[in-house]
Amino acid sequence: MVRMTEAEVESYLVQQVQRLGGITAKMTVAGRRGWPDRLVVIPQAAIALVEVKRPKGGVLSPGQRALHAELLALGVRVHRIRSRLDADDLLEELRLKAMPSNLWIPDERNADERD
């Protein structure tokens, strides 16, 4: 069995998100350590914060554990990805949670309808 590196797992996640028509961004927050590695957005407004770790032995730092717990207390889950299967499972979960395509979202064309 071939072991994947953290970079290979992250690259696979990025490719799969793009394949679904989504975007992903590397996250850094000035002055705050421990933020998840990636913001993932797929069509129909499914969003996830993702921490990528190598498949064997990748552990969260104390700062990551503390921030992830703080985010969870605010109702925001950080998804930990260690393999291609984890990435595939997350993207399937996001697809299932995505908003229905017939949801009305106001824009400039129908701004008068908001009043």
Residue frames as a rotation matrix with the C-alpha (Angstrom) as fourth column:
MET 1
0.578 0.816 0.000 0.00
0.816 -0.578 0.000 0.00
0.000 0.000 -1.000 0.00
VAL 2
-0.354 -0.685 0.637 1.37
0.677 -0.658 -0.330 3.39
0.645 0.314 0.697 -1.01
ARG 3
-0.014 0.294 -0.956 1.32
0.894 -0.425 -0.144 6.03
-0.449 -0.856 -0.257 1.71
MET 4
0.360 0.212 0.908 0.12
0.662 -0.744 -0.089 9.47
0.657 0.633 -0.409 0.72
THR 5
-0.775 -0.576 -0.262 1.65
0.614 -0.587 -0.527 12.65
0.150 -0.570 0.808 2.06
GLU 6
-0.148 0.701 -0.697 -0.42
0.556 -0.524 -0.645 15.46
-0.818 -0.483 -0.312 3.51
ALA 7
-0.513 -0.114 -0.851 0.33
-0.478 -0.785 0.393 17.50
-0.713 0.609 0.349 0.36
GLU 8
-0.973 0.159 -0.165 -1.01
-0.052 0.547 0.835 14.68
0.223 0.822 -0.524 -1.85
VAL 9
-0.419 0.868 -0.266 -4.21
0.888 0.331 -0.318 14.42
-0.188 -0.370 -0.910 0.19
GLU 10
-0.123 0.338 -0.933 -4.67
0.177 -0.918 -0.356 18.21
-0.977 -0.208 0.053 0.01
SER 11
-0.794 -0.226 -0.564 -4.01
-0.488 -0.316 0.814 18.24
-0.362 0.921 0.140 -3.75
TYR 12
-0.845 0.535 0.013 -6.61
0.477 0.741 0.473 15.51
0.244 0.406 -0.881 -4.27
LEU 13
-0.169 0.803 -0.571 -9.17
0.775 -0.250 -0.581 17.48
-0.609 -0.540 -0.580 -2.23
VAL 14
-0.328 -0.021 -0.944 -8.53
-0.271 -0.955 0.116 20.61
-0.905 0.294 0.308 -4.32
GLN 15
-0.961 -0.069 -0.268 -8.90
-0.277 0.244 0.929 18.66
0.001 0.967 -0.253 -7.59
GLN 16
-0.642 0.763 -0.077 -12.16
0.758 0.646 0.089 17.06
0.118 -0.001 -0.993 -6.49
VAL 17
-0.096 0.590 -0.802 -13.64
0.470 -0.684 -0.559 20.38
-0.878 -0.430 -0.211 -5.35
GLN 18
-0.550 -0.174 -0.817 -12.74
-0.534 -0.679 0.504 21.92
-0.642 0.714 0.280 -8.72
ARG 19
-0.981 0.193 -0.005 -14.26
0.132 0.690 0.712 18.92
0.141 0.698 -0.702 -10.51
LEU 20
-0.277 0.925 -0.261 -17.55
0.937 0.200 -0.287 19.70
-0.213 -0.324 -0.922 -8.74
GLY 21
0.102 0.281 0.954 -17.36
0.618 -0.770 0.160 23.32
0.780 0.573 -0.252 -9.90
GLY 22
0.894 0.230 -0.385 -16.36
0.448 -0.415 0.792 24.60
0.022 -0.880 -0.474 -6.49
ILE 23
0.338 -0.818 0.466 -13.49
-0.232 -0.553 -0.801 26.61
0.912 0.162 -0.376 -5.13
THR 24
0.736 -0.207 -0.645 -11.06
0.667 0.382 0.640 26.15
0.114 -0.901 0.419 -2.29
ALA 25
0.539 -0.557 0.632 -8.75
-0.290 -0.827 -0.481 28.61
0.791 0.076 -0.607 -0.62
LYS 26
-0.179 -0.693 -0.698 -5.74
0.719 0.392 -0.574 28.15
0.672 -0.605 0.428 1.61
MET 27
0.777 0.584 0.235 -6.55
0.244 -0.623 0.743 29.83
0.580 -0.521 -0.627 4.91
THR 28
-0.444 -0.792 -0.420 -4.25
0.796 -0.133 -0.590 32.01
0.411 -0.596 0.690 6.97
VAL 29
0.733 0.656 0.181 -5.42
0.453 -0.669 0.590 34.46
0.508 -0.350 -0.787 9.59
ALA 30
-0.150 -0.839 0.523 -3.00
0.042 -0.534 -0.844 37.16
0.988 -0.104 0.115 10.69
GLY 31
-0.476 -0.170 0.863 -2.27
-0.744 -0.446 -0.498 37.03
0.469 -0.879 0.086 14.38
ARG 32
0.309 0.643 0.701 -4.12
-0.873 0.485 -0.060 33.74
-0.378 -0.593 0.711 15.00
ARG 33
-0.725 -0.610 -0.320 -2.58
-0.680 0.708 0.191 30.29
0.110 0.356 -0.928 14.81
GLY 34
-0.778 0.321 0.541 -4.47
-0.034 0.837 -0.546 27.05
-0.628 -0.443 -0.640 14.42
TRP 35
0.057 0.846 -0.531 -6.89
-0.796 -0.283 -0.535 27.97
-0.603 0.453 0.657 11.65
PRO 36
0.486 0.194 0.852 -7.97
0.225 0.915 -0.336 25.09
-0.845 0.355 0.401 9.39
ASP 37
-0.518 -0.814 0.262 -5.96
0.401 0.040 0.915 24.58
-0.756 0.579 0.306 6.20
ARG 38
-0.940 0.160 0.301 -8.74
0.280 -0.141 0.950 25.11
0.195 0.977 0.088 3.66
LEU 39
-0.313 0.921 -0.232 -12.05
-0.423 -0.353 -0.834 26.81
-0.851 -0.163 0.500 3.04
VAL 40
-0.928 0.084 0.362 -14.11
0.333 0.616 0.713 24.66
-0.163 0.783 -0.600 0.66
VAL 41
-0.259 0.874 -0.412 -17.12
-0.489 -0.486 -0.724 26.02
-0.833 0.014 0.554 -1.22
ILE 42
-0.876 0.062 0.479 -19.13
0.408 0.626 0.665 23.89
-0.258 0.778 -0.573 -3.62
PRO 43
-0.777 0.594 0.210 -22.12
-0.190 -0.538 0.821 24.95
0.601 0.598 0.531 -5.73
GLN 44
0.191 0.972 -0.139 -25.45
0.201 0.100 0.975 25.57
0.961 -0.213 -0.176 -4.00
ALA 45
0.250 -0.111 0.962 -23.78
-0.655 -0.751 0.083 27.20
0.713 -0.651 -0.260 -0.98
ALA 46
0.934 -0.085 -0.347 -22.18
0.290 0.747 0.598 24.23
0.208 -0.660 0.722 0.76
ILE 47
0.362 -0.806 0.468 -19.21
-0.568 -0.589 -0.576 25.46
0.740 -0.057 -0.670 2.80
ALA 48
0.908 -0.128 -0.399 -16.70
0.368 0.699 0.613 23.63
0.201 -0.704 0.682 4.98
LEU 49
0.440 -0.853 0.280 -13.57
-0.895 -0.441 0.063 24.36
0.070 -0.278 -0.958 6.96
VAL 50
0.939 -0.115 -0.325 -11.05
0.039 0.972 -0.231 21.58
0.343 0.204 0.917 6.39
GLU 51
0.340 -0.875 0.344 -7.92
-0.831 -0.109 0.545 20.50
-0.439 -0.471 -0.765 8.24
VAL 52
0.773 -0.162 -0.613 -5.70
-0.333 0.719 -0.610 18.21
0.540 0.676 0.501 6.17
LYS 53
0.319 -0.685 0.655 -3.40
-0.796 0.182 0.577 15.77
-0.514 -0.706 -0.488 7.96
ARG 54
-0.480 -0.528 -0.700 -1.15
-0.803 0.586 0.109 13.05
0.353 0.614 -0.705 6.67
PRO 55
0.314 0.748 -0.585 -2.82
-0.466 0.658 0.591 9.64
0.827 0.087 0.555 6.75
LYS 56
0.523 -0.195 -0.830 -0.54
0.628 0.746 0.221 8.12
0.576 -0.637 0.512 9.37
GLY 57
-0.156 -0.670 -0.726 0.58
0.988 -0.098 -0.122 10.07
0.011 -0.736 0.677 12.43
GLY 58
-0.595 -0.020 0.804 -0.72
0.234 -0.961 0.149 13.53
0.769 0.277 0.576 11.53
VAL 59
-0.126 0.523 -0.843 -1.94
0.992 0.087 -0.095 15.14
0.024 -0.848 -0.530 14.76
LEU 60
0.625 0.418 0.659 -3.44
0.378 -0.901 0.213 18.49
0.683 0.116 -0.721 15.64
SER 61
-0.611 -0.777 0.150 -1.23
0.304 -0.406 -0.862 20.98
0.731 -0.481 0.484 17.45
PRO 62
-0.522 0.420 -0.743 -2.47
0.800 -0.061 -0.597 22.31
-0.296 -0.905 -0.304 20.80
GLY 63
-0.756 0.211 -0.619 -3.37
-0.238 -0.971 -0.040 25.60
-0.609 0.117 0.784 19.05
GLN 64
-0.750 0.496 -0.438 -5.36
-0.400 0.187 0.897 23.77
0.527 0.848 0.058 16.40
ARG 65
-0.550 0.550 -0.628 -7.21
0.701 0.713 0.011 21.71
0.454 -0.434 -0.778 19.00
ALA 66
-0.594 0.293 -0.749 -8.10
0.515 -0.577 -0.634 24.86
-0.618 -0.762 0.192 20.97
LEU 67
-0.749 0.309 -0.586 -9.32
-0.548 -0.786 0.286 26.82
-0.372 0.536 0.758 17.92
HIS 68
-0.723 0.506 -0.470 -11.26
-0.113 0.585 0.803 23.87
0.682 0.634 -0.365 16.52
ALA 69
-0.515 0.536 -0.669 -12.98
0.854 0.389 -0.346 23.48
0.075 -0.749 -0.658 19.91
GLU 70
-0.651 0.247 -0.717 -13.76
0.091 -0.913 -0.397 27.21
-0.753 -0.324 0.573 19.93
LEU 71
-0.784 0.357 -0.508 -15.24
-0.607 -0.268 0.749 27.00
0.131 0.895 0.426 16.43
LEU 72
-0.649 0.553 -0.522 -17.28
0.373 0.830 0.416 23.93
0.663 0.075 -0.745 17.39
ALA 73
-0.573 0.426 -0.701 -18.67
0.702 -0.187 -0.687 25.83
-0.424 -0.885 -0.192 20.41
LEU 74
-0.584 0.335 -0.739 -19.84
-0.429 -0.900 -0.069 28.44
-0.689 0.277 0.670 17.89
GLY 75
0.432 0.826 0.361 -21.55
-0.172 0.469 -0.866 25.73
-0.885 0.312 0.345 15.85
VAL 76
0.611 -0.307 -0.730 -18.87
-0.786 -0.121 -0.606 25.46
0.098 0.944 -0.315 13.15
ARG 77
0.787 -0.300 0.539 -17.37
0.090 0.920 0.382 22.04
-0.611 -0.252 0.751 12.54
VAL 78
0.097 -0.819 -0.566 -13.84
-0.962 -0.224 0.159 21.61
-0.257 0.529 -0.809 11.21
HIS 79
0.964 0.266 0.001 -13.59
-0.249 0.901 -0.356 18.52
-0.096 0.343 0.934 9.00
ARG 80
0.049 -0.980 0.193 -10.37
-0.674 0.110 0.730 16.54
-0.737 -0.166 -0.655 9.28
ILE 81
0.902 0.182 -0.390 -9.24
-0.428 0.478 -0.767 14.89
0.047 0.859 0.509 6.03
ARG 82
0.167 -0.867 0.469 -6.57
-0.566 0.305 0.766 12.16
-0.807 -0.393 -0.440 6.07
SER 83
-0.609 -0.325 0.724 -7.17
0.287 0.760 0.583 10.32
-0.740 0.562 -0.370 2.81
ARG 84
-0.935 0.319 -0.153 -8.85
-0.247 -0.278 0.928 10.38
0.253 0.906 0.339 -0.58
LEU 85
-0.417 0.815 -0.402 -11.76
0.685 0.572 0.451 8.47
0.598 -0.087 -0.797 0.94
ASP 86
-0.305 0.271 -0.913 -12.15
0.780 -0.479 -0.403 11.14
-0.546 -0.835 -0.065 3.65
ALA 87
-0.845 -0.048 -0.533 -12.19
-0.201 -0.894 0.400 13.84
-0.496 0.445 0.746 0.94
ASP 88
-0.804 0.570 -0.172 -14.76
-0.002 0.287 0.958 11.95
0.595 0.770 -0.230 -1.10
ASP 89
-0.302 0.699 -0.648 -16.94
0.924 0.382 -0.018 11.39
0.235 -0.604 -0.761 1.99
LEU 90
-0.500 0.068 -0.864 -16.82
0.430 -0.846 -0.315 15.09
-0.752 -0.529 0.393 2.90
LEU 91
-0.913 0.122 -0.389 -17.74
-0.376 -0.619 0.689 16.23
-0.157 0.776 0.611 -0.59
GLU 92
-0.603 0.752 -0.267 -20.65
0.373 0.562 0.738 13.80
0.705 0.345 -0.619 -0.71
GLU 93
-0.260 0.473 -0.842 -21.85
0.939 -0.080 -0.335 15.10
-0.226 -0.877 -0.423 2.68
LEU 94
-0.672 -0.042 -0.739 -21.62
0.037 -0.999 0.024 18.69
-0.739 -0.011 0.673 1.40
ARG 95
-0.920 0.362 -0.150 -23.50
-0.178 -0.044 0.983 17.82
0.350 0.931 0.104 -1.79
LEU 96
-0.385 0.809 -0.445 -26.31
0.742 0.558 0.372 16.30
0.549 -0.187 -0.815 0.27
LYS 97
-0.149 0.283 -0.948 -26.52
0.841 -0.468 -0.272 19.36
-0.520 -0.838 -0.168 2.55
ALA 98
-0.951 -0.292 0.107 -26.40
0.301 -0.782 0.546 21.90
-0.076 0.551 0.831 -0.30
MET 99
-0.439 0.811 -0.387 -29.32
-0.307 -0.540 -0.784 24.25
-0.845 -0.225 0.486 -0.66
PRO 100
0.111 0.552 0.826 -32.01
0.719 0.529 -0.451 23.29
-0.686 0.644 -0.338 -3.17
SER 101
-0.759 -0.505 0.412 -31.56
0.637 -0.440 0.633 24.94
-0.138 0.743 0.655 -6.55
ASN 102
-0.088 0.801 0.592 -35.02
0.672 -0.391 0.629 26.51
0.735 0.453 -0.504 -6.41
LEU 103
0.069 0.050 -0.996 -34.20
0.924 -0.380 0.044 28.60
-0.377 -0.923 -0.073 -3.32
TRP 104
0.728 0.248 0.639 -34.98
0.507 -0.822 -0.259 32.28
0.461 0.512 -0.725 -3.92
ILE 105
-0.092 -0.796 -0.599 -31.91
0.901 -0.322 0.290 34.47
-0.424 -0.513 0.747 -3.46
PRO 106
0.815 0.463 -0.349 -32.43
0.310 -0.856 -0.413 38.22
-0.490 0.228 -0.841 -3.87
ASP 107
-0.356 -0.895 0.270 -30.33
0.857 -0.198 0.475 40.03
-0.372 0.401 0.837 -6.43
GLU 108
-0.811 -0.041 -0.584 -30.47
-0.049 -0.989 0.138 43.33
-0.583 0.141 0.800 -8.26
ARG 109
-0.872 0.486 -0.058 -33.04
-0.030 0.067 0.997 42.05
0.489 0.871 -0.044 -10.78
ASN 110
0.050 0.953 -0.299 -35.64
0.472 0.242 0.848 41.40
0.880 -0.184 -0.437 -8.10
ALA 111
-0.864 -0.474 -0.168 -34.60
0.381 -0.400 -0.834 43.94
0.328 -0.784 0.526 -5.46
ASP 112
-0.563 0.719 0.408 -38.10
-0.656 -0.689 0.308 45.50
0.503 -0.094 0.859 -5.47
GLU 113
0.231 0.688 -0.688 -39.56
-0.096 0.720 0.687 42.18
0.968 -0.093 0.232 -4.27
ARG 114
-0.539 -0.518 -0.664 -37.66
0.595 0.324 -0.736 42.47
0.596 -0.792 0.134 -0.95
ASP 115
-0.937 0.138 0.322 -39.75
-0.280 -0.847 -0.452 45.41
0.210 -0.514 0.832 0.24
